């Protein structure tokens, strides 16, 4: 994979089901941690939907593995 494609792939938006599979924490745990500044902020996609940047989630996962 080229670096440009890799960057675009990691900057895509992830919806709730994929976020949960990646992070293994519940929706409510993610929300509480987000409010405390301990989890990546969601991106508002429309009036009724949100997502997260994959790159932000991967960075969060890596930071948890270092602990």
N, C-alpha and C positions, 0 to 999 in steps of 0.2 A: 504494500500500500504506500502511496506517495504521502509525504508529510502534509501536503495541502488537503488531500482527501481524508487523512487521519484526523486532522484538526477539525474539518467540517463534521466528520462522524462524531467526534467527541463533543461538539458544540450543539448537537441536535437536542430537541426537547423530548423529555421522558415523561410519560403520563403516570398516574398513580400505581397501576398494576406492576409496571416495570420498576418504578422507584422502590416499591415494597420488595420485589424480588432481589434487587441489587443491594439494598441496605438491610434487609431482614428485620426492620422495625415497623411497628404498626403505624397507621395513619395518625392516631392520636399522639403517640410518642414523637413522631416526626414534627407534628404541629407544636407540641410543648417545647421541644428542643429548638425549633425554629424561632419561637417567641423569645427564647433565652439567648439567641444568637449562636447556638451550638450546632445548627444544622443549616444547610443552604436554603436561601430564601426561594420561595416559589415564584414562578413567572405567570402573570395573569394572561391567559390566552384569549378569553372572551368573558362575557358577563358571568358565565356559569362553569368555566373550566380553567384549570391551572396545570402547570407542568414544572419540571425542573430541568436545568441545563445538565446534560450528562457529564460534562467536564467538571461541574461543581460537585456532583455526587461522587464521581471517581476520586476527586481530591479529598472529599470528606472521608471516604472509605480508606484511602491510603493513610490519612492522619490517624484514624482509629487503629489501624494495624501497627502503627509505630508505638502506640501506648503500651 
